[in-house]
Amino acid sequence: MLFRSSRRLVLGAALAATAAGGALLYRATRPDPAQKLADSLVAEADQAMALGTPAKQKEALALFERASQLQPDRAALWGRLALARAQVDEHADPDAQVSPATAVLDAARRAHALDAQEINADAALAILPPFYGEWLAAERRMDAVLQRDPGHVAILDSRALLIGAVGRMRETAAARFAFADRVPFHVAMQCRLALTHWFVGEIAEADRVLGRAADLWPGNRNVWIFRFNVLAGTGRSARALAHVEDPVGRPPLPPPLLESFALSMRAALSNAEDDRARAVASVTALIAKSPGAVVIGTMNLNLIGAIDAAFDVAHAYFLERGPLIAALRWRPDGEMFLDARRRKTNMLFVPSTAPMRADPRFGPLTEAMGLGRYWRERGIEPDFRRIA
């Protein structure tokens, strides 16, 4: 009897222990509701970021912020927030109470306090500083991140932009083609992919990518503008003009911008001096209000043969010299582009601006900008010099 009682006690204890262990295991493996929600918010934020509009980017930042507040001890969430803030920095309101850079640095600091090796925080700090005039330092920062994570898409994208900005267009193409299939639903990266096909002469592929983008995101302003750039830059001025004048599928854009596009294409078609003068006046008026207009304006001025005006714009925008005044800072009454708040040089090396590169003034311009120093320090020649 005593034996049976003891046996029952042992079995009961064993069952209790097993049940307790099972409960502990369940609690250990059961998904944390806060983590599950945070991960869901991050996934939603990624989708919003991929759409690329200012409203969607603002929505994405709010989602990343919510996720990091839900689990403030997760370094990865602060890293994602820092990276998102850095990516949106170019389009942030310059008059915000907290500067975009301060917000990026704060999130990166929080991430590094939890994990000194948090990769997205490092990526944010790599792309945050504008790289105009500091191309080599920016390249080294990005390369340091890629040494640790060769597949980091945000850095691959930023580096492709960077090496295009210094005239290494064939390298830009190879780099972008290598990761393009990983971002089929990212508007900005698909637009940049289309431009890259154009740069290397693959016009049909550029059209295909933009056609797919237009189907996926009808009425998207970035897709619409990039479509205009490819049509205009590949000698299809009549189609580019029809694209501007057709209201179907055209996103809401400021009338002065549309007028400038239309005047430039009419001048390209007519080659008449009066049309060219009207187009130049329209482009330079836009540039005085919006720094982002310099990119398309420079290409259009080259397309219509207004090379003197193109150099006036370049001297004003890059060097703050000459008769023109170019807007160097986005203003609320100006037109916001993808690259509105940082000086861009990529357009100097695209097919449209070949006339500028063939002009004897181009060498002194790039030297004064610091590009000549970059090429010497890096020990490379830009594509246009090697091809020439």
Sine and cosine of phi, psi and omega as CSV:
sin_phi,cos_phi,sin_psi,cos_psi,sin_omega,cos_omega
0.00,0.00,-0.69,0.72,0.03,-1.00
-0.90,0.44,-0.63,0.77,0.01,-1.00
-0.88,0.48,-0.73,0.69,-0.01,-1.00
-0.90,0.44,-0.64,0.77,0.02,-1.00
-0.89,0.45,-0.69,0.72,0.01,-1.00
-0.90,0.45,-0.63,0.77,0.00,-1.00
-0.90,0.44,-0.65,0.76,0.03,-1.00
-0.89,0.45,-0.63,0.78,0.01,-1.00
-0.90,0.44,-0.66,0.75,0.01,-1.00
-0.90,0.43,-0.72,0.69,0.02,-1.00
-0.88,0.47,-0.66,0.75,0.02,-1.00
-0.89,0.46,-0.66,0.75,0.02,-1.00
-0.90,0.44,-0.65,0.76,0.00,-1.00
-0.90,0.43,-0.69,0.72,0.03,-1.00
-0.90,0.44,-0.65,0.76,0.03,-1.00
-0.89,0.46,-0.68,0.73,0.00,-1.00
-0.90,0.44,-0.67,0.74,0.02,-1.00
-0.89,0.46,-0.68,0.73,0.01,-1.00
-0.89,0.45,-0.67,0.74,0.01,-1.00
-0.90,0.44,-0.68,0.73,0.03,-1.00
-0.89,0.45,-0.66,0.76,0.04,-1.00
-0.89,0.46,-0.64,0.77,0.03,-1.00
-0.90,0.44,-0.66,0.75,0.03,-1.00
-0.90,0.43,-0.67,0.74,0.02,-1.00
-0.89,0.45,-0.66,0.75,0.00,-1.00
-0.88,0.47,-0.70,0.72,-0.01,-1.00
-0.91,0.41,-0.55,0.83,-0.04,-1.00
-0.96,0.30,-0.54,0.84,-0.08,-1.00
-0.98,-0.18,-0.25,0.97,0.01,-1.00
-0.90,0.44,0.76,-0.65,-0.01,-1.00
-0.85,0.53,0.72,-0.70,0.07,-1.00
-0.94,0.34,0.85,-0.53,-0.02,-1.00
-0.83,0.56,-0.62,0.79,0.00,-1.00
-0.91,0.41,-0.65,0.76,0.01,-1.00
-0.92,0.40,-0.67,0.74,0.01,-1.00
-0.87,0.49,-0.69,0.73,0.00,-1.00
-0.92,0.38,-0.67,0.74,0.00,-1.00
-0.87,0.48,-0.70,0.72,0.01,-1.00
-0.89,0.45,-0.60,0.80,0.04,-1.00
-0.91,0.42,-0.65,0.76,0.03,-1.00
-0.90,0.43,-0.64,0.77,0.03,-1.00
-0.90,0.44,-0.68,0.73,0.03,-1.00
-0.88,0.47,-0.66,0.75,0.03,-1.00
-0.91,0.41,-0.63,0.78,0.01,-1.00
-0.91,0.42,-0.63,0.77,0.03,-1.00
-0.86,0.50,-0.67,0.74,0.01,-1.00
-0.90,0.43,-0.65,0.76,0.01,-1.00
-0.92,0.40,-0.68,0.74,0.02,-1.00
-0.87,0.49,-0.61,0.79,-0.05,-1.00
-0.90,0.43,-0.41,0.91,0.00,-1.00
-0.98,0.22,-0.40,0.92,0.24,-0.97
0.98,0.22,-0.09,1.00,0.00,-1.00
-0.98,0.21,0.45,-0.89,0.03,-1.00
-0.81,0.58,-0.65,0.76,-0.01,-1.00
-0.91,0.42,-0.68,0.73,0.00,-1.00
-0.94,0.35,-0.57,0.82,0.05,-1.00
-0.91,0.40,-0.64,0.77,0.06,-1.00
-0.89,0.46,-0.66,0.75,0.05,-1.00
-0.89,0.46,-0.67,0.74,0.00,-1.00
-0.89,0.45,-0.67,0.74,0.01,-1.00
-0.88,0.48,-0.67,0.74,0.02,-1.00
-0.88,0.47,-0.61,0.79,0.02,-1.00
-0.93,0.36,-0.68,0.73,0.05,-1.00
-0.89,0.46,-0.65,0.76,0.01,-1.00
-0.90,0.44,-0.66,0.75,0.02,-1.00
-0.89,0.45,-0.67,0.75,-0.01,-1.00
-0.89,0.45,-0.69,0.72,-0.02,-1.00
-0.93,0.36,-0.48,0.87,0.05,-1.00
-0.97,0.24,-0.51,0.86,0.05,-1.00
-0.91,0.41,-0.64,0.77,-0.01,-1.00
-0.75,-0.66,0.97,0.25,-0.09,-1.00
-0.93,0.38,-0.14,0.99,0.01,-1.00
-0.99,-0.11,0.13,0.99,0.04,-1.00
-0.99,-0.15,0.95,-0.33,-0.04,-1.00
-0.87,0.50,-0.59,0.80,-0.06,-1.00
-0.88,0.48,-0.56,0.83,0.00,-1.00
-0.93,0.36,-0.66,0.75,0.05,-1.00
-0.92,0.40,-0.58,0.82,0.05,-1.00
-0.90,0.43,-0.68,0.73,0.04,-1.00
-0.90,0.44,-0.63,0.78,0.04,-1.00
-0.90,0.44,-0.69,0.72,0.02,-1.00
-0.87,0.50,-0.69,0.72,-0.02,-1.00
-0.91,0.41,-0.69,0.72,0.02,-1.00
-0.88,0.47,-0.68,0.73,0.03,-1.00
-0.89,0.46,-0.64,0.77,0.02,-1.00
-0.91,0.41,-0.63,0.78,0.00,-1.00
-0.94,0.35,-0.50,0.86,-0.01,-1.00
-1.00,0.01,-0.16,0.99,-0.11,-0.99
-0.79,0.61,-0.63,0.78,-0.06,-1.00
-0.91,0.42,-0.38,0.93,-0.10,-1.00
-0.93,-0.36,0.08,1.00,-0.04,-1.00
-0.96,0.27,0.39,-0.92,0.03,-1.00
-0.93,0.37,0.89,-0.47,-0.04,-1.00
-0.92,0.39,-0.24,0.97,-0.01,-1.00
-0.98,-0.18,0.22,0.97,0.02,-1.00
-0.89,0.46,0.49,-0.87,-0.04,-1.00
-0.88,0.47,-0.64,0.77,0.07,-1.00
-0.96,-0.28,0.84,-0.54,-0.06,-1.00
-0.90,0.44,0.52,-0.85,0.03,-1.00
-0.82,0.57,-0.66,0.75,-0.02,-1.00
-0.89,0.45,-0.66,0.75,0.02,-1.00
-0.88,0.47,-0.65,0.76,0.01,-1.00
-0.91,0.42,-0.65,0.76,0.04,-1.00
-0.90,0.44,-0.74,0.68,-0.04,-1.00
-0.88,0.47,-0.60,0.80,0.00,-1.00
-0.90,0.43,-0.74,0.67,0.00,-1.00
-0.91,0.41,-0.64,0.77,0.02,-1.00
-0.91,0.42,-0.63,0.77,0.03,-1.00
-0.88,0.47,-0.68,0.73,0.02,-1.00
-0.90,0.45,-0.65,0.76,0.01,-1.00
-0.90,0.44,-0.71,0.70,-0.05,-1.00
-0.95,0.32,-0.44,0.90,0.08,-1.00
-0.91,0.41,-0.48,0.88,0.02,-1.00
-1.00,-0.04,-0.52,0.85,-0.02,-1.00
-0.46,-0.89,0.96,-0.27,-0.08,-1.00
-0.88,0.47,-0.29,0.96,-0.04,-1.00
-0.96,-0.27,0.28,0.96,-0.07,-1.00
-0.86,0.50,0.90,-0.44,-0.22,-0.98
-0.94,0.34,-0.62,0.79,-0.03,-1.00
-0.95,0.31,-0.52,0.86,0.12,-0.99
-0.91,0.42,-0.66,0.75,0.06,-1.00
-0.90,0.45,-0.64,0.76,0.03,-1.00
-0.89,0.45,-0.65,0.76,0.02,-1.00
-0.87,0.49,-0.70,0.71,-0.01,-1.00
-0.94,0.35,-0.44,0.90,0.02,-1.00
-0.95,0.30,-0.59,0.81,-0.08,-1.00
-0.99,-0.16,-0.14,0.99,-0.08,-1.00
-0.90,0.43,-0.77,0.63,-0.06,-1.00
-0.93,0.37,0.70,-0.71,0.09,-1.00
-0.85,0.53,0.64,-0.77,-0.08,-1.00
-0.98,-0.19,0.10,1.00,0.09,-1.00
-0.89,0.46,0.83,-0.55,-0.01,-1.00
0.99,0.15,-0.17,0.99,-0.01,-1.00
-0.77,-0.63,0.67,0.74,-0.13,-0.99
-0.90,0.44,-0.65,0.76,-0.05,-1.00
-0.92,0.39,-0.68,0.73,0.03,-1.00
-0.89,0.46,-0.66,0.75,0.02,-1.00
-0.91,0.42,-0.67,0.75,0.01,-1.00
-0.88,0.48,-0.66,0.75,-0.01,-1.00
-0.92,0.39,-0.62,0.78,0.04,-1.00
-0.89,0.46,-0.72,0.70,-0.02,-1.00
-0.92,0.40,-0.64,0.77,0.01,-1.00
-0.90,0.44,-0.56,0.83,0.02,-1.00
-0.90,0.44,-0.61,0.79,0.05,-1.00
-0.93,0.37,-0.68,0.74,-0.04,-1.00
-0.93,0.36,-0.43,0.90,0.10,-1.00
-0.88,0.47,-0.57,0.82,0.01,-1.00
-1.00,0.07,-0.56,0.83,-0.03,-1.00
-0.65,-0.76,1.00,0.09,-0.08,-1.00
-0.87,0.50,-0.32,0.95,-0.04,-1.00
-0.97,-0.23,0.31,0.95,-0.05,-1.00
-0.94,0.34,0.96,-0.26,-0.18,-0.98
-0.89,0.45,-0.66,0.75,-0.02,-1.00
-0.88,0.48,-0.63,0.77,0.02,-1.00
-0.96,0.27,-0.62,0.78,0.06,-1.00
-0.85,0.52,-0.67,0.75,0.01,-1.00
-0.92,0.40,-0.73,0.68,-0.01,-1.00
-0.90,0.43,-0.62,0.78,-0.01,-1.00
-0.93,0.36,-0.59,0.80,0.06,-1.00
-0.88,0.48,-0.65,0.76,0.08,-1.00
-0.89,0.45,-0.68,0.73,-0.04,-1.00
-0.88,0.47,-0.75,0.66,-0.08,-1.00
-0.95,0.30,-0.38,0.92,0.17,-0.99
-0.95,0.32,-0.54,0.84,-0.01,-1.00
-0.92,0.38,-0.31,0.95,0.03,-1.00
-0.94,-0.35,0.30,0.95,0.15,-0.99
1.00,0.10,0.25,0.97,0.00,-1.00
-0.99,-0.11,0.92,0.40,-0.20,-0.98
-0.94,0.33,-0.59,0.80,0.02,-1.00
-0.92,0.40,-0.60,0.80,0.07,-1.00
-0.93,0.38,-0.62,0.78,0.07,-1.00
-0.84,0.55,-0.73,0.68,-0.03,-1.00
-0.89,0.46,-0.74,0.68,-0.02,-1.00
-0.87,0.49,-0.66,0.75,-0.01,-1.00
-0.92,0.40,-0.71,0.71,-0.06,-1.00
-0.94,0.33,-0.64,0.77,0.02,-1.00
-0.89,0.46,-0.48,0.88,-0.07,-1.00
-0.94,0.35,-0.45,0.89,-0.03,-1.00
-0.87,-0.49,0.07,1.00,-0.10,-1.00
-0.87,0.50,-0.59,0.81,-0.05,-1.00
-0.95,0.31,-0.15,0.99,0.03,-1.00
-1.00,0.05,-0.19,0.98,-0.06,-1.00
-0.77,-0.63,0.81,0.58,-0.08,-1.00
-0.94,0.35,-0.28,0.96,-0.05,-1.00
-0.88,-0.47,0.43,0.90,0.06,-1.00
-0.96,-0.27,0.92,-0.40,-0.15,-0.99
-0.86,0.52,-0.81,0.58,-0.10,-1.00
-0.88,0.47,-0.66,0.75,-0.03,-1.00
-0.94,0.34,-0.54,0.84,0.09,-1.00
-0.93,0.36,-0.61,0.79,0.07,-1.00
-0.90,0.44,-0.68,0.73,0.02,-1.00
-0.92,0.38,-0.54,0.84,0.09,-1.00
-0.89,0.46,-0.69,0.73,0.02,-1.00
-0.88,0.48,-0.71,0.71,0.03,-1.00
-0.88,0.48,-0.61,0.79,-0.01,-1.00
-0.90,0.44,-0.64,0.77,0.08,-1.00
-0.87,0.50,-0.65,0.76,0.05,-1.00
-0.88,0.48,-0.71,0.70,-0.04,-1.00
-0.82,0.57,-0.60,0.80,-0.06,-1.00
-0.99,-0.14,0.21,0.98,0.10,-0.99
1.00,0.07,0.18,0.98,0.00,-1.00
-1.00,-0.07,0.96,0.28,-0.14,-0.99
-0.93,0.38,-0.67,0.74,0.00,-1.00
-0.88,0.48,-0.62,0.79,0.03,-1.00
-0.93,0.37,-0.63,0.78,0.05,-1.00
-0.87,0.50,-0.70,0.71,0.03,-1.00
-0.89,0.45,-0.65,0.76,-0.02,-1.00
-0.89,0.45,-0.72,0.69,-0.01,-1.00
-0.88,0.47,-0.68,0.73,-0.01,-1.00
-0.95,0.31,-0.55,0.83,0.07,-1.00
-0.90,0.43,-0.68,0.74,0.06,-1.00
-0.89,0.46,-0.67,0.75,0.01,-1.00
-0.90,0.45,-0.64,0.77,0.02,-1.00
-0.91,0.42,-0.58,0.82,0.06,-1.00
-0.93,0.36,-0.65,0.76,-0.02,-1.00
-0.96,0.29,-0.63,0.78,-0.10,-0.99
-0.76,-0.65,0.93,0.37,-0.03,-1.00
-0.86,0.51,0.70,-0.72,0.02,-1.00
0.99,0.16,0.08,1.00,0.02,-1.00
-0.94,0.33,0.78,-0.63,-0.12,-0.99
-0.92,0.38,-0.58,0.81,-0.02,-1.00
-0.93,0.38,-0.68,0.73,0.05,-1.00
-0.87,0.49,-0.69,0.72,-0.02,-1.00
-0.89,0.46,-0.71,0.70,-0.02,-1.00
-0.92,0.39,-0.66,0.75,0.01,-1.00
-0.92,0.40,-0.57,0.82,0.07,-1.00
-0.88,0.47,-0.67,0.74,0.06,-1.00
-0.86,0.50,-0.72,0.70,-0.03,-1.00
-0.86,0.51,-0.68,0.73,-0.03,-1.00
-0.93,0.36,-0.68,0.74,0.04,-1.00
-0.88,0.47,-0.74,0.67,-0.03,-1.00
-0.91,0.42,-0.66,0.75,-0.10,-1.00
-0.98,0.21,-0.13,0.99,0.00,-1.00
-0.92,-0.39,0.42,0.91,0.10,-1.00
0.97,0.22,0.24,0.97,-0.01,-1.00
-0.97,-0.25,0.86,0.51,-0.09,-1.00
-0.89,0.46,-0.62,0.79,0.00,-1.00
-0.90,0.43,-0.67,0.75,0.05,-1.00
-0.93,0.37,-0.60,0.80,0.04,-1.00
-0.90,0.43,-0.64,0.77,0.04,-1.00
-0.91,0.41,-0.68,0.74,0.04,-1.00
-0.89,0.45,-0.60,0.80,0.05,-1.00
-0.87,0.50,-0.67,0.75,-0.01,-1.00
-0.94,0.34,-0.65,0.76,-0.13,-0.99
-0.99,0.13,-0.27,0.96,-0.03,-1.00
-0.99,0.12,0.91,-0.41,-0.03,-1.00
-0.96,0.28,-0.29,0.96,-0.03,-1.00
-0.94,0.33,0.86,-0.52,0.02,-1.00
0.99,0.16,-0.06,1.00,-0.01,-1.00
-0.99,0.14,0.80,-0.60,0.01,-1.00
-0.95,0.32,0.33,-0.94,0.06,-1.00
-0.92,0.40,0.90,-0.44,0.00,-1.00
-0.76,-0.65,0.48,-0.88,-0.02,-1.00
-0.86,0.50,0.70,-0.71,0.01,-1.00
-0.80,0.60,-0.64,0.77,0.01,-1.00
-0.87,0.49,-0.55,0.83,0.02,-1.00
-0.93,0.37,-0.73,0.69,0.02,-1.00
-0.89,0.45,-0.63,0.77,0.02,-1.00
-0.89,0.45,-0.65,0.76,0.01,-1.00
-0.90,0.44,-0.68,0.73,0.05,-1.00
-0.87,0.50,-0.73,0.68,-0.05,-1.00
-0.90,0.43,-0.70,0.71,0.00,-1.00
-0.89,0.46,-0.62,0.78,0.01,-1.00
-0.91,0.42,-0.66,0.75,-0.01,-1.00
-0.95,0.32,-0.58,0.81,0.06,-1.00
-0.90,0.43,-0.63,0.77,0.03,-1.00
-0.92,0.40,-0.62,0.79,0.04,-1.00
-0.90,0.43,-0.58,0.81,-0.02,-1.00
-0.97,0.24,-0.65,0.76,-0.11,-0.99
-1.00,0.03,-0.50,0.87,-0.10,-0.99
0.83,0.55,0.43,0.90,0.00,-1.00
-1.00,0.01,0.62,-0.79,-0.08,-1.00
-0.89,0.45,-0.63,0.78,0.01,-1.00
-0.90,0.44,-0.69,0.72,0.03,-1.00
-0.90,0.44,-0.63,0.78,0.01,-1.00
-0.90,0.43,-0.67,0.74,-0.01,-1.00
-0.89,0.45,-0.67,0.74,0.02,-1.00
-0.90,0.43,-0.65,0.76,0.01,-1.00
-0.91,0.41,-0.67,0.74,0.02,-1.00
-0.88,0.47,-0.70,0.71,0.01,-1.00
-0.88,0.48,-0.64,0.77,-0.01,-1.00
-0.92,0.38,-0.70,0.71,-0.02,-1.00
-0.90,0.44,-0.73,0.68,-0.04,-1.00
-0.92,0.39,-0.52,0.85,0.07,-1.00
-0.91,0.41,-0.65,0.76,0.04,-1.00
-0.90,0.43,-0.67,0.74,-0.06,-1.00
-0.90,0.44,-0.52,0.85,0.02,-1.00
-0.93,0.37,-0.33,0.94,-0.04,-1.00
-0.97,-0.23,-0.50,0.86,-0.13,-0.99
-0.66,-0.75,0.86,-0.51,0.02,-1.00
-0.89,0.45,-0.51,0.86,0.00,-1.00
-0.90,0.43,-0.41,0.91,-0.02,-1.00
-0.94,0.34,-0.26,0.97,-0.02,-1.00
-0.89,0.45,-0.62,0.79,-0.08,-1.00
-0.87,0.48,-0.84,0.54,-0.02,-1.00
-0.94,0.34,-0.62,0.79,0.00,-1.00
-0.87,0.50,-0.68,0.74,0.02,-1.00
-0.88,0.47,-0.68,0.74,0.02,-1.00
-0.90,0.43,-0.69,0.73,-0.03,-1.00
-0.91,0.41,-0.62,0.79,0.03,-1.00
-0.89,0.46,-0.62,0.79,0.07,-1.00
-0.91,0.41,-0.65,0.76,-0.04,-1.00
-0.90,0.45,-0.52,0.85,-0.03,-1.00
-0.99,-0.11,0.10,0.99,0.06,-1.00
0.99,0.17,0.27,0.96,0.00,-1.00
-1.00,-0.03,0.92,0.40,-0.14,-0.99
-0.95,0.32,-0.61,0.80,0.06,-1.00
-0.86,0.51,-0.69,0.72,0.01,-1.00
-0.91,0.42,-0.60,0.80,0.02,-1.00
-0.89,0.46,-0.64,0.77,0.05,-1.00
-0.95,0.32,-0.57,0.82,0.09,-1.00
-0.86,0.51,-0.69,0.72,0.02,-1.00
-0.89,0.45,-0.71,0.71,-0.02,-1.00
-0.89,0.46,-0.68,0.73,0.01,-1.00
-0.91,0.42,-0.61,0.79,0.01,-1.00
-0.94,0.34,-0.69,0.73,-0.11,-0.99
-0.97,0.23,-0.71,0.71,-0.08,-1.00
-1.00,0.04,-0.56,0.83,-0.15,-0.99
-0.88,-0.48,-0.14,0.99,-0.07,-1.00
0.82,0.57,0.75,0.66,0.02,-1.00
-0.79,-0.62,0.31,-0.95,0.13,-0.99
1.00,0.01,-0.09,-1.00,-0.14,-0.99
-0.97,0.26,-0.43,0.90,-0.05,-1.00
-1.00,0.08,0.43,-0.90,0.15,-0.99
-0.91,-0.42,0.89,-0.46,0.03,-1.00
-0.98,-0.22,0.68,-0.73,0.06,-1.00
-0.92,0.39,0.80,-0.60,0.01,-1.00
-0.95,-0.30,-0.04,1.00,-0.04,-1.00
-0.63,-0.78,0.75,-0.67,0.01,-1.00
-0.90,0.44,0.65,-0.76,0.05,-1.00
-0.83,-0.55,0.45,-0.89,-0.05,-1.00
-0.84,0.55,-0.44,0.90,-0.01,-1.00
-1.00,-0.04,0.08,1.00,0.00,-1.00
-0.99,-0.12,0.11,-0.99,0.00,-1.00
-1.00,-0.02,0.79,-0.61,-0.04,-1.00
-1.00,-0.02,0.85,-0.53,0.08,-1.00
-0.94,-0.33,0.08,-1.00,0.03,-1.00
-0.85,0.53,-0.53,0.85,-0.11,-0.99
-0.87,-0.48,0.65,0.76,-0.25,-0.97
-0.95,0.31,-0.40,0.92,-0.17,-0.99
-0.92,-0.39,0.20,0.98,0.03,-1.00
-0.69,-0.72,0.62,-0.79,0.05,-1.00
-0.90,0.43,0.78,-0.63,0.02,-1.00
-0.92,-0.38,0.62,-0.78,0.05,-1.00
-0.89,-0.45,-0.09,1.00,-0.09,-1.00
-0.82,0.57,-0.60,0.80,-0.09,-1.00
-0.92,0.39,-0.25,0.97,0.04,-1.00
-0.95,0.31,-0.23,0.97,-0.12,-0.99
-0.86,-0.50,0.19,0.98,0.01,-1.00
-1.00,0.02,0.24,-0.97,-0.03,-1.00
-0.83,0.56,-0.57,0.82,-0.07,-1.00
-0.87,0.48,-0.53,0.85,-0.13,-0.99
-0.99,-0.14,0.35,0.94,0.08,-1.00
-0.82,0.57,-0.61,0.80,0.04,-1.00
-0.86,0.51,-0.61,0.80,0.04,-1.00
-0.91,0.41,-0.69,0.73,-0.04,-1.00
-0.91,0.41,-0.44,0.90,0.02,-1.00
-0.99,0.12,-0.15,0.99,-0.05,-1.00
-0.99,0.10,0.64,-0.77,0.00,-1.00
-0.88,0.47,-0.26,0.96,0.02,-1.00
-0.98,0.20,-0.23,0.97,-0.10,-1.00
-0.94,0.35,-0.64,0.77,0.01,-1.00
-0.86,0.51,-0.80,0.60,0.05,-1.00
-0.87,0.50,-0.55,0.83,0.04,-1.00
-0.90,0.45,-0.77,0.63,-0.04,-1.00
-0.92,0.39,-0.52,0.86,0.05,-1.00
-0.92,0.40,-0.70,0.71,0.00,-1.00
-0.91,0.41,-0.51,0.86,0.02,-1.00
-0.96,0.27,-0.33,0.94,-0.05,-1.00
0.98,-0.20,-0.04,1.00,0.01,-1.00
-0.92,0.40,-0.60,0.80,0.03,-1.00
-0.87,0.50,-0.66,0.75,0.04,-1.00
-0.90,0.44,-0.67,0.74,0.03,-1.00
-0.86,0.51,-0.74,0.67,-0.04,-1.00
-0.88,0.48,-0.63,0.78,0.01,-1.00
-0.93,0.36,-0.71,0.70,-0.02,-1.00
-0.91,0.41,-0.58,0.82,-0.02,-1.00
-0.99,0.16,-0.30,0.95,0.01,-1.00
0.95,0.32,0.57,0.82,-0.02,-1.00
-0.73,-0.68,0.23,-0.97,0.15,-0.99
-0.90,-0.43,0.64,-0.77,0.09,-1.00
-0.91,0.41,0.36,-0.93,-0.07,-1.00
-0.83,0.55,-0.65,0.76,-0.11,-0.99
-0.91,0.42,-0.47,0.88,0.06,-1.00
-0.98,0.20,-0.63,0.77,-0.02,-1.00
-0.93,0.36,-0.64,0.77,0.01,-1.00
-0.93,0.36,-0.65,0.76,0.02,-1.00
-0.90,0.44,0.00,0.00,0.00,0.00
